[in-house]
Amino acid sequence: MFQSPPDTASLSITFFWPFAGGYHAFALDRQDYGWPMISGPSHGYLWILARQPDLSLEIRQRLVNKARDLGFPVDELILVDHGSAACAAGG
């Protein structure tokens, strides 16, 4: 459900009732739609998502720098190795 006008990427997501959370896409690869950067309702939640298993180091660093400039605690980011056995097995 949109939290603001439909042209603003601010959504309310319910994973299981009655718990919902606000999610805000504040950066987007507008050329290829290869990645967005999403935050939760506070600076304590940040996701860098991608359509491919790996973002280039250049793009990832640019996104991390942008998040840092916006006040996110990027030193606490968990970078997932999508080539690991757990990811390859789907778990």
PDB file of N, CA, C and O in Angstrom:
ATOM      1  N   MET A   1       0.844  -1.157   0.000  1.00  0.00           N
ATOM      2  CA  MET A   1       0.000   0.000   0.000  1.00  0.00           C
ATOM      3  C   MET A   1       0.899   1.233   0.000  1.00  0.00           C
ATOM      4  O   MET A   1       1.835   1.313   0.795  1.00  0.00           O
ATOM      5  N   PHE A   2       0.628   2.182  -0.873  1.00  0.00           N
ATOM      6  CA  PHE A   2       1.403   3.416  -0.918  1.00  0.00           C
ATOM      7  C   PHE A   2       1.135   4.246   0.325  1.00  0.00           C
ATOM      8  O   PHE A   2      -0.013   4.380   0.749  1.00  0.00           O
ATOM      9  N   GLN A   3       2.189   4.805   0.913  1.00  0.00           N
ATOM     10  CA  GLN A   3       2.038   5.682   2.069  1.00  0.00           C
ATOM     11  C   GLN A   3       1.885   7.127   1.637  1.00  0.00           C
ATOM     12  O   GLN A   3       1.467   7.969   2.432  1.00  0.00           O
ATOM     13  N   SER A   4       2.212   7.420   0.414  1.00  0.00           N
ATOM     14  CA  SER A   4       2.110   8.762  -0.121  1.00  0.00           C
ATOM     15  C   SER A   4       1.652   8.644  -1.569  1.00  0.00           C
ATOM     16  O   SER A   4       1.214   7.568  -1.975  1.00  0.00           O
ATOM     17  N   PRO A   5       1.735   9.698  -2.354  1.00  0.00           N
ATOM     18  CA  PRO A   5       1.277   9.576  -3.742  1.00  0.00           C
ATOM     19  C   PRO A   5       1.964   8.412  -4.464  1.00  0.00           C
ATOM     20  O   PRO A   5       3.120   8.107  -4.170  1.00  0.00           O
ATOM     21  N   PRO A   6       1.270   7.759  -5.405  1.00  0.00           N
ATOM     22  CA  PRO A   6       1.828   6.588  -6.088  1.00  0.00           C
ATOM     23  C   PRO A   6       3.134   6.841  -6.837  1.00  0.00           C
ATOM     24  O   PRO A   6       3.835   5.887  -7.173  1.00  0.00           O
ATOM     25  N   ASP A   7       3.479   8.099  -7.106  1.00  0.00           N
ATOM     26  CA  ASP A   7       4.741   8.376  -7.785  1.00  0.00           C
ATOM     27  C   ASP A   7       5.895   8.542  -6.791  1.00  0.00           C
ATOM     28  O   ASP A   7       7.014   8.864  -7.190  1.00  0.00           O
ATOM     29  N   THR A   8       5.628   8.323  -5.504  1.00  0.00           N
ATOM     30  CA  THR A   8       6.650   8.352  -4.467  1.00  0.00           C
ATOM     31  C   THR A   8       6.835   6.936  -3.951  1.00  0.00           C
ATOM     32  O   THR A   8       5.866   6.280  -3.567  1.00  0.00           O
ATOM     33  N   ALA A   9       8.071   6.464  -3.939  1.00  0.00           N
ATOM     34  CA  ALA A   9       8.340   5.075  -3.553  1.00  0.00           C
ATOM     35  C   ALA A   9       8.381   4.939  -2.047  1.00  0.00           C
ATOM     36  O   ALA A   9       9.447   4.764  -1.458  1.00  0.00           O
ATOM     37  N   SER A  10       7.217   5.021  -1.429  1.00  0.00           N
ATOM     38  CA  SER A  10       7.089   4.864   0.010  1.00  0.00           C
ATOM     39  C   SER A  10       5.909   3.935   0.248  1.00  0.00           C
ATOM     40  O   SER A  10       4.756   4.307   0.030  1.00  0.00           O
ATOM     41  N   LEU A  11       6.211   2.713   0.701  1.00  0.00           N
ATOM     42  CA  LEU A  11       5.193   1.671   0.802  1.00  0.00           C
ATOM     43  C   LEU A  11       5.035   1.185   2.231  1.00  0.00           C
ATOM     44  O   LEU A  11       5.967   1.244   3.033  1.00  0.00           O
ATOM     45  N   SER A  12       3.850   0.709   2.530  1.00  0.00           N
ATOM     46  CA  SER A  12       3.595   0.010   3.785  1.00  0.00           C
ATOM     47  C   SER A  12       3.483  -1.467   3.442  1.00  0.00           C
ATOM     48  O   SER A  12       2.634  -1.858   2.641  1.00  0.00           O
ATOM     49  N   ILE A  13       4.334  -2.287   4.043  1.00  0.00           N
ATOM     50  CA  ILE A  13       4.389  -3.715   3.754  1.00  0.00           C
ATOM     51  C   ILE A  13       3.958  -4.487   4.999  1.00  0.00           C
ATOM     52  O   ILE A  13       4.440  -4.213   6.098  1.00  0.00           O
ATOM     53  N   THR A  14       3.062  -5.440   4.830  1.00  0.00           N
ATOM     54  CA  THR A  14       2.654  -6.314   5.921  1.00  0.00           C
ATOM     55  C   THR A  14       3.158  -7.717   5.625  1.00  0.00           C
ATOM     56  O   THR A  14       2.724  -8.352   4.665  1.00  0.00           O
ATOM     57  N   PHE A  15       4.074  -8.196   6.452  1.00  0.00           N
ATOM     58  CA  PHE A  15       4.604  -9.543   6.271  1.00  0.00           C
ATOM     59  C   PHE A  15       3.675 -10.566   6.893  1.00  0.00           C
ATOM     60  O   PHE A  15       3.477 -11.646   6.336  1.00  0.00           O
ATOM     61  N   PHE A  16       3.113 -10.241   8.023  1.00  0.00           N
ATOM     62  CA  PHE A  16       2.056 -11.036   8.625  1.00  0.00           C
ATOM     63  C   PHE A  16       1.269 -10.102   9.531  1.00  0.00           C
ATOM     64  O   PHE A  16       1.834  -9.279  10.251  1.00  0.00           O
ATOM     65  N   TRP A  17      -0.045 -10.251   9.475  1.00  0.00           N
ATOM     66  CA  TRP A  17      -0.937  -9.355  10.194  1.00  0.00           C
ATOM     67  C   TRP A  17      -0.731  -9.509  11.679  1.00  0.00           C
ATOM     68  O   TRP A  17      -0.567 -10.643  12.128  1.00  0.00           O
ATOM     69  N   PRO A  18      -0.725  -8.482  12.462  1.00  0.00           N
ATOM     70  CA  PRO A  18      -1.007  -7.077  12.171  1.00  0.00           C
ATOM     71  C   PRO A  18       0.255  -6.226  12.039  1.00  0.00           C
ATOM     72  O   PRO A  18       0.182  -5.005  12.177  1.00  0.00           O
ATOM     73  N   PHE A  19       1.397  -6.833  11.779  1.00  0.00           N
ATOM     74  CA  PHE A  19       2.660  -6.112  11.770  1.00  0.00           C
ATOM     75  C   PHE A  19       2.987  -5.597  10.381  1.00  0.00           C
ATOM     76  O   PHE A  19       3.183  -6.371   9.445  1.00  0.00           O
ATOM     77  N   ALA A  20       3.043  -4.283  10.263  1.00  0.00           N
ATOM     78  CA  ALA A  20       3.369  -3.636   8.992  1.00  0.00           C
ATOM     79  C   ALA A  20       4.540  -2.691   9.228  1.00  0.00           C
ATOM     80  O   ALA A  20       4.785  -2.252  10.352  1.00  0.00           O
ATOM     81  N   GLY A  21       5.243  -2.393   8.174  1.00  0.00           N
ATOM     82  CA  GLY A  21       6.364  -1.463   8.276  1.00  0.00           C
ATOM     83  C   GLY A  21       6.439  -0.594   7.043  1.00  0.00           C
ATOM     84  O   GLY A  21       6.013  -0.989   5.958  1.00  0.00           O
ATOM     85  N   GLY A  22       6.984   0.590   7.219  1.00  0.00           N
ATOM     86  CA  GLY A  22       7.175   1.495   6.097  1.00  0.00           C
ATOM     87  C   GLY A  22       8.516   1.247   5.435  1.00  0.00           C
ATOM     88  O   GLY A  22       9.534   1.102   6.113  1.00  0.00           O
ATOM     89  N   TYR A  23       8.517   1.198   4.143  1.00  0.00           N
ATOM     90  CA  TYR A  23       9.744   0.996   3.369  1.00  0.00           C
ATOM     91  C   TYR A  23       9.818   2.068   2.306  1.00  0.00           C
ATOM     92  O   TYR A  23       8.833   2.354   1.626  1.00  0.00           O
ATOM     93  N   HIS A  24      11.000   2.665   2.167  1.00  0.00           N
ATOM     94  CA  HIS A  24      11.158   3.822   1.308  1.00  0.00           C
ATOM     95  C   HIS A  24      12.319   3.598   0.345  1.00  0.00           C
ATOM     96  O   HIS A  24      13.460   3.433   0.777  1.00  0.00           O
ATOM     97  N   ALA A  25      12.039   3.590  -0.947  1.00  0.00           N
ATOM     98  CA  ALA A  25      13.100   3.495  -1.958  1.00  0.00           C
ATOM     99  C   ALA A  25      13.627   4.909  -2.178  1.00  0.00           C
ATOM    100  O   ALA A  25      12.919   5.772  -2.697  1.00  0.00           O
ATOM    101  N   PHE A  26      14.883   5.138  -1.775  1.00  0.00           N
ATOM    102  CA  PHE A  26      15.417   6.495  -1.886  1.00  0.00           C
ATOM    103  C   PHE A  26      16.551   6.611  -2.897  1.00  0.00           C
ATOM    104  O   PHE A  26      17.104   7.693  -3.089  1.00  0.00           O
ATOM    105  N   ALA A  27      16.895   5.513  -3.535  1.00  0.00           N
ATOM    106  CA  ALA A  27      17.852   5.538  -4.644  1.00  0.00           C
ATOM    107  C   ALA A  27      17.473   4.404  -5.578  1.00  0.00           C
ATOM    108  O   ALA A  27      17.066   3.329  -5.138  1.00  0.00           O
ATOM    109  N   LEU A  28      17.611   4.654  -6.866  1.00  0.00           N
ATOM    110  CA  LEU A  28      17.171   3.673  -7.861  1.00  0.00           C
ATOM    111  C   LEU A  28      18.015   3.785  -9.109  1.00  0.00           C
ATOM    112  O   LEU A  28      18.320   4.887  -9.565  1.00  0.00           O
ATOM    113  N   ASP A  29      18.391   2.651  -9.661  1.00  0.00           N
ATOM    114  CA  ASP A  29      19.056   2.610 -10.959  1.00  0.00           C
ATOM    115  C   ASP A  29      17.980   2.880 -12.010  1.00  0.00           C
ATOM    116  O   ASP A  29      17.296   1.960 -12.458  1.00  0.00           O
ATOM    117  N   ARG A  30      17.840   4.116 -12.388  1.00  0.00           N
ATOM    118  CA  ARG A  30      16.770   4.516 -13.310  1.00  0.00           C
ATOM    119  C   ARG A  30      17.030   4.072 -14.749  1.00  0.00           C
ATOM    120  O   ARG A  30      16.106   4.029 -15.562  1.00  0.00           O
ATOM    121  N   GLN A  31      18.263   3.747 -15.060  1.00  0.00           N
ATOM    122  CA  GLN A  31      18.591   3.335 -16.431  1.00  0.00           C
ATOM    123  C   GLN A  31      18.214   1.878 -16.684  1.00  0.00           C
ATOM    124  O   GLN A  31      17.512   1.579 -17.650  1.00  0.00           O
ATOM    125  N   ASP A  32      18.673   0.974 -15.828  1.00  0.00           N
ATOM    126  CA  ASP A  32      18.467  -0.459 -16.054  1.00  0.00           C
ATOM    127  C   ASP A  32      17.594  -1.132 -14.994  1.00  0.00           C
ATOM    128  O   ASP A  32      17.293  -2.321 -15.102  1.00  0.00           O
ATOM    129  N   TYR A  33      17.187  -0.379 -13.975  1.00  0.00           N
ATOM    130  CA  TYR A  33      16.428  -0.940 -12.845  1.00  0.00           C
ATOM    131  C   TYR A  33      17.159  -2.147 -12.256  1.00  0.00           C
ATOM    132  O   TYR A  33      16.540  -3.149 -11.899  1.00  0.00           O
ATOM    133  N   GLY A  34      18.496  -2.032 -12.159  1.00  0.00           N
ATOM    134  CA  GLY A  34      19.306  -3.123 -11.646  1.00  0.00           C
ATOM    135  C   GLY A  34      19.392  -3.164 -10.132  1.00  0.00           C
ATOM    136  O   GLY A  34      19.698  -4.211  -9.561  1.00  0.00           O
ATOM    137  N   TRP A  35      19.124  -2.024  -9.459  1.00  0.00           N
ATOM    138  CA  TRP A  35      19.224  -1.978  -8.009  1.00  0.00           C
ATOM    139  C   TRP A  35      18.400  -0.827  -7.449  1.00  0.00           C
ATOM    140  O   TRP A  35      18.267   0.212  -8.097  1.00  0.00           O
ATOM    141  N   PRO A  36      17.852  -1.001  -6.261  1.00  0.00           N
ATOM    142  CA  PRO A  36      17.334   0.112  -5.462  1.00  0.00           C
ATOM    143  C   PRO A  36      18.030   0.110  -4.103  1.00  0.00           C
ATOM    144  O   PRO A  36      18.613  -0.895  -3.696  1.00  0.00           O
ATOM    145  N   MET A  37      17.964   1.216  -3.424  1.00  0.00           N
ATOM    146  CA  MET A  37      18.388   1.282  -2.035  1.00  0.00           C
ATOM    147  C   MET A  37      17.119   1.604  -1.234  1.00  0.00           C
ATOM    148  O   MET A  37      16.412   2.565  -1.535  1.00  0.00           O
ATOM    149  N   ILE A  38      16.844   0.793  -0.221  1.00  0.00           N
ATOM    150  CA  ILE A  38      15.603   0.851   0.536  1.00  0.00           C
ATOM    151  C   ILE A  38      15.926   1.099   2.004  1.00  0.00           C
ATOM    152  O   ILE A  38      16.887   0.548   2.541  1.00  0.00           O
ATOM    153  N   SER A  39      15.122   1.925   2.640  1.00  0.00           N
ATOM    154  CA  SER A  39      15.263   2.103   4.090  1.00  0.00           C
ATOM    155  C   SER A  39      13.949   1.764   4.760  1.00  0.00           C
ATOM    156  O   SER A  39      12.884   1.776   4.143  1.00  0.00           O
ATOM    157  N   GLY A  40      14.056   1.466   6.029  1.00  0.00           N
ATOM    158  CA  GLY A  40      12.864   1.259   6.834  1.00  0.00           C
ATOM    159  C   GLY A  40      12.419   2.584   7.414  1.00  0.00           C
ATOM    160  O   GLY A  40      12.777   3.643   6.899  1.00  0.00           O
ATOM    161  N   PRO A  41      11.641   2.533   8.483  1.00  0.00           N
ATOM    162  CA  PRO A  41      11.119   3.763   9.074  1.00  0.00           C
ATOM    163  C   PRO A  41      12.173   4.583   9.826  1.00  0.00           C
ATOM    164  O   PRO A  41      11.907   5.715  10.230  1.00  0.00           O
ATOM    165  N   SER A  42      13.364   4.014  10.012  1.00  0.00           N
ATOM    166  CA  SER A  42      14.437   4.740  10.696  1.00  0.00           C
ATOM    167  C   SER A  42      15.749   4.446   9.974  1.00  0.00           C
ATOM    168  O   SER A  42      15.793   3.651   9.035  1.00  0.00           O
ATOM    169  N   HIS A  43      16.811   5.097  10.427  1.00  0.00           N
ATOM    170  CA  HIS A  43      18.126   4.847   9.839  1.00  0.00           C
ATOM    171  C   HIS A  43      18.707   3.507  10.291  1.00  0.00           C
ATOM    172  O   HIS A  43      19.819   3.158   9.894  1.00  0.00           O
ATOM    173  N   GLY A  44      17.986   2.763  11.101  1.00  0.00           N
ATOM    174  CA  GLY A  44      18.436   1.458  11.558  1.00  0.00           C
ATOM    175  C   GLY A  44      18.173   0.341  10.560  1.00  0.00           C
ATOM    176  O   GLY A  44      18.594  -0.794  10.781  1.00  0.00           O
ATOM    177  N   TYR A  45      17.487   0.645   9.471  1.00  0.00           N
ATOM    178  CA  TYR A  45      17.153  -0.368   8.465  1.00  0.00           C
ATOM    179  C   TYR A  45      17.568   0.142   7.097  1.00  0.00           C
ATOM    180  O   TYR A  45      17.131   1.208   6.663  1.00  0.00           O
ATOM    181  N   LEU A  46      18.416  -0.625   6.419  1.00  0.00           N
ATOM    182  CA  LEU A  46      18.903  -0.246   5.094  1.00  0.00           C
ATOM    183  C   LEU A  46      19.177  -1.510   4.305  1.00  0.00           C
ATOM    184  O   LEU A  46      19.820  -2.436   4.799  1.00  0.00           O
ATOM    185  N   TRP A  47      18.684  -1.545   3.073  1.00  0.00           N
ATOM    186  CA  TRP A  47      18.951  -2.660   2.176  1.00  0.00           C
ATOM    187  C   TRP A  47      19.417  -2.111   0.839  1.00  0.00           C
ATOM    188  O   TRP A  47      18.851  -1.149   0.318  1.00  0.00           O
ATOM    189  N   ILE A  48      20.436  -2.719   0.297  1.00  0.00           N
ATOM    190  CA  ILE A  48      20.842  -2.475  -1.086  1.00  0.00           C
ATOM    191  C   ILE A  48      20.495  -3.764  -1.815  1.00  0.00           C
ATOM    192  O   ILE A  48      21.108  -4.805  -1.584  1.00  0.00           O
ATOM    193  N   LEU A  49      19.521  -3.684  -2.684  1.00  0.00           N
ATOM    194  CA  LEU A  49      19.037  -4.859  -3.399  1.00  0.00           C
ATOM    195  C   LEU A  49      19.562  -4.820  -4.832  1.00  0.00           C
ATOM    196  O   LEU A  49      19.910  -3.755  -5.342  1.00  0.00           O
ATOM    197  N   ALA A  50      19.616  -5.969  -5.471  1.00  0.00           N
ATOM    198  CA  ALA A  50      20.098  -6.016  -6.852  1.00  0.00           C
ATOM    199  C   ALA A  50      19.459  -7.181  -7.582  1.00  0.00           C
ATOM    200  O   ALA A  50      19.121  -8.201  -6.982  1.00  0.00           O
ATOM    201  N   ARG A  51      19.301  -7.017  -8.873  1.00  0.00           N
ATOM    202  CA  ARG A  51      18.746  -8.097  -9.700  1.00  0.00           C
ATOM    203  C   ARG A  51      19.770  -9.191  -9.975  1.00  0.00           C
ATOM    204  O   ARG A  51      19.410 -10.336 -10.248  1.00  0.00           O
ATOM    205  N   GLN A  52      21.039  -8.833  -9.901  1.00  0.00           N
ATOM    206  CA  GLN A  52      22.119  -9.784 -10.135  1.00  0.00           C
ATOM    207  C   GLN A  52      22.778 -10.123  -8.797  1.00  0.00           C
ATOM    208  O   GLN A  52      22.686  -9.336  -7.856  1.00  0.00           O
ATOM    209  N   PRO A  53      23.439 -11.277  -8.694  1.00  0.00           N
ATOM    210  CA  PRO A  53      24.060 -11.665  -7.424  1.00  0.00           C
ATOM    211  C   PRO A  53      25.141 -10.701  -6.935  1.00  0.00           C
ATOM    212  O   PRO A  53      25.363 -10.590  -5.729  1.00  0.00           O
ATOM    213  N   ASP A  54      25.811 -10.008  -7.842  1.00  0.00           N
ATOM    214  CA  ASP A  54      26.890  -9.119  -7.441  1.00  0.00           C
ATOM    215  C   ASP A  54      26.736  -7.761  -8.092  1.00  0.00           C
ATOM    216  O   ASP A  54      26.506  -7.660  -9.297  1.00  0.00           O
ATOM    217  N   LEU A  55      26.866  -6.713  -7.285  1.00  0.00           N
ATOM    218  CA  LEU A  55      26.974  -5.354  -7.802  1.00  0.00           C
ATOM    219  C   LEU A  55      28.451  -5.070  -8.026  1.00  0.00           C
ATOM    220  O   LEU A  55      29.306  -5.607  -7.321  1.00  0.00           O
ATOM    221  N   SER A  56      28.745  -4.239  -8.990  1.00  0.00           N
ATOM    222  CA  SER A  56      30.149  -3.865  -9.168  1.00  0.00           C
ATOM    223  C   SER A  56      30.607  -3.122  -7.915  1.00  0.00           C
ATOM    224  O   SER A  56      29.808  -2.474  -7.238  1.00  0.00           O
ATOM    225  N   LEU A  57      31.870  -3.221  -7.624  1.00  0.00           N
ATOM    226  CA  LEU A  57      32.442  -2.546  -6.462  1.00  0.00           C
ATOM    227  C   LEU A  57      32.196  -1.040  -6.552  1.00  0.00           C
ATOM    228  O   LEU A  57      31.924  -0.391  -5.542  1.00  0.00           O
ATOM    229  N   GLU A  58      32.290  -0.492  -7.750  1.00  0.00           N
ATOM    230  CA  GLU A  58      32.081   0.946  -7.958  1.00  0.00           C
ATOM    231  C   GLU A  58      30.651   1.358  -7.577  1.00  0.00           C
ATOM    232  O   GLU A  58      30.459   2.343  -6.864  1.00  0.00           O
ATOM    233  N   ILE A  59      29.663   0.615  -8.046  1.00  0.00           N
ATOM    234  CA  ILE A  59      28.266   0.938  -7.723  1.00  0.00           C
ATOM    235  C   ILE A  59      28.015   0.759  -6.238  1.00  0.00           C
ATOM    236  O   ILE A  59      27.410   1.619  -5.598  1.00  0.00           O
ATOM    237  N   ARG A  60      28.475  -0.352  -5.689  1.00  0.00           N
ATOM    238  CA  ARG A  60      28.254  -0.607  -4.263  1.00  0.00           C
ATOM    239  C   ARG A  60      28.864   0.496  -3.417  1.00  0.00           C
ATOM    240  O   ARG A  60      28.233   0.962  -2.468  1.00  0.00           O
ATOM    241  N   GLN A  61      30.080   0.925  -3.740  1.00  0.00           N
ATOM    242  CA  GLN A  61      30.729   1.971  -2.955  1.00  0.00           C
ATOM    243  C   GLN A  61      29.995   3.299  -3.093  1.00  0.00           C
ATOM    244  O   GLN A  61      29.879   4.050  -2.124  1.00  0.00           O
ATOM    245  N   ARG A  62      29.502   3.590  -4.288  1.00  0.00           N
ATOM    246  CA  ARG A  62      28.732   4.825  -4.498  1.00  0.00           C
ATOM    247  C   ARG A  62      27.466   4.821  -3.634  1.00  0.00           C
ATOM    248  O   ARG A  62      27.117   5.834  -3.028  1.00  0.00           O
ATOM    249  N   LEU A  63      26.779   3.665  -3.584  1.00  0.00           N
ATOM    250  CA  LEU A  63      25.559   3.553  -2.782  1.00  0.00           C
ATOM    251  C   LEU A  63      25.859   3.643  -1.289  1.00  0.00           C
ATOM    252  O   LEU A  63      25.137   4.310  -0.549  1.00  0.00           O
ATOM    253  N   VAL A  64      26.908   2.983  -0.850  1.00  0.00           N
ATOM    254  CA  VAL A  64      27.294   3.043   0.561  1.00  0.00           C
ATOM    255  C   VAL A  64      27.658   4.477   0.941  1.00  0.00           C
ATOM    256  O   VAL A  64      27.285   4.943   2.018  1.00  0.00           O
ATOM    257  N   ASN A  65      28.377   5.177   0.075  1.00  0.00           N
ATOM    258  CA  ASN A  65      28.732   6.574   0.352  1.00  0.00           C
ATOM    259  C   ASN A  65      27.484   7.444   0.451  1.00  0.00           C
ATOM    260  O   ASN A  65      27.397   8.307   1.325  1.00  0.00           O
ATOM    261  N   LYS A  66      26.521   7.222  -0.437  1.00  0.00           N
ATOM    262  CA  LYS A  66      25.270   7.989  -0.399  1.00  0.00           C
ATOM    263  C   LYS A  66      24.535   7.724   0.912  1.00  0.00           C
ATOM    264  O   LYS A  66      24.045   8.656   1.551  1.00  0.00           O
ATOM    265  N   ALA A  67      24.457   6.461   1.311  1.00  0.00           N
ATOM    266  CA  ALA A  67      23.787   6.112   2.562  1.00  0.00           C
ATOM    267  C   ALA A  67      24.512   6.751   3.750  1.00  0.00           C
ATOM    268  O   ALA A  67      23.867   7.262   4.666  1.00  0.00           O
ATOM    269  N   ARG A  68      25.836   6.724   3.739  1.00  0.00           N
ATOM    270  CA  ARG A  68      26.623   7.349   4.808  1.00  0.00           C
ATOM    271  C   ARG A  68      26.315   8.838   4.877  1.00  0.00           C
ATOM    272  O   ARG A  68      26.096   9.383   5.959  1.00  0.00           O
ATOM    273  N   ASP A  69      26.299   9.499   3.712  1.00  0.00           N
ATOM    274  CA  ASP A  69      26.010  10.934   3.669  1.00  0.00           C
ATOM    275  C   ASP A  69      24.623  11.253   4.219  1.00  0.00           C
ATOM    276  O   ASP A  69      24.390  12.352   4.724  1.00  0.00           O
ATOM    277  N   LEU A  70      23.699  10.290   4.121  1.00  0.00           N
ATOM    278  CA  LEU A  70      22.333  10.489   4.622  1.00  0.00           C
ATOM    279  C   LEU A  70      22.180  10.075   6.091  1.00  0.00           C
ATOM    280  O   LEU A  70      21.085  10.150   6.647  1.00  0.00           O
ATOM    281  N   GLY A  71      23.283   9.638   6.716  1.00  0.00           N
ATOM    282  CA  GLY A  71      23.259   9.347   8.141  1.00  0.00           C
ATOM    283  C   GLY A  71      23.028   7.895   8.520  1.00  0.00           C
ATOM    284  O   GLY A  71      22.794   7.603   9.693  1.00  0.00           O
ATOM    285  N   PHE A  72      23.087   6.977   7.562  1.00  0.00           N
ATOM    286  CA  PHE A  72      22.927   5.556   7.885  1.00  0.00           C
ATOM    287  C   PHE A  72      24.235   5.013   8.460  1.00  0.00           C
ATOM    288  O   PHE A  72      25.310   5.414   8.013  1.00  0.00           O
ATOM    289  N   PRO A  73      24.167   4.109   9.441  1.00  0.00           N
ATOM    290  CA  PRO A  73      25.374   3.528  10.034  1.00  0.00           C
ATOM    291  C   PRO A  73      25.960   2.436   9.131  1.00  0.00           C
ATOM    292  O   PRO A  73      25.835   1.248   9.430  1.00  0.00           O
ATOM    293  N   VAL A  74      26.584   2.830   8.053  1.00  0.00           N
ATOM    294  CA  VAL A  74      27.036   1.873   7.037  1.00  0.00           C
ATOM    295  C   VAL A  74      28.163   0.967   7.506  1.00  0.00           C
ATOM    296  O   VAL A  74      28.435  -0.056   6.879  1.00  0.00           O
ATOM    297  N   ASP A  75      28.821   1.330   8.600  1.00  0.00           N
ATOM    298  CA  ASP A  75      29.870   0.449   9.118  1.00  0.00           C
ATOM    299  C   ASP A  75      29.279  -0.843   9.662  1.00  0.00           C
ATOM    300  O   ASP A  75      30.009  -1.802   9.911  1.00  0.00           O
ATOM    301  N   GLU A  76      27.956  -0.877   9.849  1.00  0.00           N
ATOM    302  CA  GLU A  76      27.279  -2.062  10.359  1.00  0.00           C
ATOM    303  C   GLU A  76      26.613  -2.885   9.252  1.00  0.00           C
ATOM    304  O   GLU A  76      25.927  -3.865   9.542  1.00  0.00           O
ATOM    305  N   LEU A  77      26.808  -2.496   7.984  1.00  0.00           N
ATOM    306  CA  LEU A  77      26.198  -3.239   6.881  1.00  0.00           C
ATOM    307  C   LEU A  77      26.703  -4.677   6.837  1.00  0.00           C
ATOM    308  O   LEU A  77      27.877  -4.945   7.091  1.00  0.00           O
ATOM    309  N   ILE A  78      25.819  -5.572   6.520  1.00  0.00           N
ATOM    310  CA  ILE A  78      26.172  -6.981   6.336  1.00  0.00           C
ATOM    311  C   ILE A  78      26.147  -7.237   4.837  1.00  0.00           C
ATOM    312  O   ILE A  78      25.092  -7.153   4.208  1.00  0.00           O
ATOM    313  N   LEU A  79      27.284  -7.544   4.274  1.00  0.00           N
ATOM    314  CA  LEU A  79      27.373  -7.823   2.839  1.00  0.00           C
ATOM    315  C   LEU A  79      27.256  -9.329   2.643  1.00  0.00           C
ATOM    316  O   LEU A  79      28.042 -10.101   3.191  1.00  0.00           O
ATOM    317  N   VAL A  80      26.285  -9.727   1.871  1.00  0.00           N
ATOM    318  CA  VAL A  80      26.008 -11.152   1.652  1.00  0.00           C
ATOM    319  C   VAL A  80      26.787 -11.652   0.449  1.00  0.00           C
ATOM    320  O   VAL A  80      26.750 -11.041  -0.619  1.00  0.00           O
ATOM    321  N   ASP A  81      27.488 -12.756   0.620  1.00  0.00           N
ATOM    322  CA  ASP A  81      28.182 -13.417  -0.482  1.00  0.00           C
ATOM    323  C   ASP A  81      27.198 -14.357  -1.143  1.00  0.00           C
ATOM    324  O   ASP A  81      26.933 -15.445  -0.633  1.00  0.00           O
ATOM    325  N   HIS A  82      26.653 -13.942  -2.282  1.00  0.00           N
ATOM    326  CA  HIS A  82      25.627 -14.754  -2.951  1.00  0.00           C
ATOM    327  C   HIS A  82      26.213 -15.961  -3.671  1.00  0.00           C
ATOM    328  O   HIS A  82      25.476 -16.748  -4.264  1.00  0.00           O
ATOM    329  N   GLY A  83      27.510 -16.110  -3.624  1.00  0.00           N
ATOM    330  CA  GLY A  83      28.135 -17.281  -4.203  1.00  0.00           C
ATOM    331  C   GLY A  83      28.344 -18.376  -3.162  1.00  0.00           C
ATOM    332  O   GLY A  83      28.859 -19.448  -3.479  1.00  0.00           O
ATOM    333  N   SER A  84      27.945 -18.109  -1.922  1.00  0.00           N
ATOM    334  CA  SER A  84      28.158 -19.078  -0.863  1.00  0.00           C
ATOM    335  C   SER A  84      27.232 -20.279  -1.043  1.00  0.00           C
ATOM    336  O   SER A  84      26.227 -20.198  -1.750  1.00  0.00           O
ATOM    337  N   ALA A  85      27.575 -21.383  -0.406  1.00  0.00           N
ATOM    338  CA  ALA A  85      26.776 -22.611  -0.515  1.00  0.00           C
ATOM    339  C   ALA A  85      25.355 -22.403  -0.013  1.00  0.00           C
ATOM    340  O   ALA A  85      24.416 -22.959  -0.584  1.00  0.00           O
ATOM    341  N   ALA A  86      25.174 -21.605   1.057  1.00  0.00           N
ATOM    342  CA  ALA A  86      23.832 -21.365   1.595  1.00  0.00           C
ATOM    343  C   ALA A  86      22.955 -20.659   0.584  1.00  0.00           C
ATOM    344  O   ALA A  86      21.782 -21.004   0.441  1.00  0.00           O
ATOM    345  N   CYS A  87      23.502 -19.666  -0.129  1.00  0.00           N
ATOM    346  CA  CYS A  87      22.711 -18.959  -1.131  1.00  0.00           C
ATOM    347  C   CYS A  87      22.430 -19.843  -2.331  1.00  0.00           C
ATOM    348  O   CYS A  87      21.326 -19.822  -2.875  1.00  0.00           O
ATOM    349  N   ALA A  88      23.411 -20.611  -2.743  1.00  0.00           N
ATOM    350  CA  ALA A  88      23.228 -21.485  -3.890  1.00  0.00           C
ATOM    351  C   ALA A  88      22.173 -22.566  -3.621  1.00  0.00           C
ATOM    352  O   ALA A  88      21.493 -23.029  -4.537  1.00  0.00           O
ATOM    353  N   ALA A  89      22.053 -22.954  -2.349  1.00  0.00           N
ATOM    354  CA  ALA A  89      21.078 -23.989  -1.983  1.00  0.00           C
ATOM    355  C   ALA A  89      19.713 -23.398  -1.689  1.00  0.00           C
ATOM    356  O   ALA A  89      18.761 -24.132  -1.423  1.00  0.00           O
ATOM    357  N   GLY A  90      19.607 -22.043  -1.737  1.00  0.00           N
ATOM    358  CA  GLY A  90      18.328 -21.398  -1.476  1.00  0.00           C
ATOM    359  C   GLY A  90      18.039 -21.251   0.004  1.00  0.00           C
ATOM    360  O   GLY A  90      16.887 -21.009   0.362  1.00  0.00           O
ATOM    361  N   GLY A  91      18.989 -21.379   0.858  1.00  0.00           N
ATOM    362  CA  GLY A  91      18.728 -21.260   2.285  1.00  0.00           C
ATOM    363  C   GLY A  91      19.815 -20.583   2.966  1.00  0.00           C
ATOM    364  O   GLY A  91      19.761 -20.396   4.182  1.00  0.00           O
TER     365      GLY A  91
END
